Amino acid sequence: HGKTYNTRQEAKTDIFEYIEVFYNRQRRHSYLGYLSPVDFEKKNVA
């Protein structure tokens, strides 16, 4: 929020990292019983 990028590529890289690192791996999802995808996988692998 409020971050300025020098190039479009910098912005795209930052957005990609946010989605891949935080949103998809750490965010809790209701369809996974409110677990993050990583925690859900750990719980169900064993």
Buried (B, 14 or more C-beta within 10 A) or exposed (E): EEEEEEEEEEEEEEEEEEEEEEEEEEEEEEEBEEBBBEBBEEEEEE
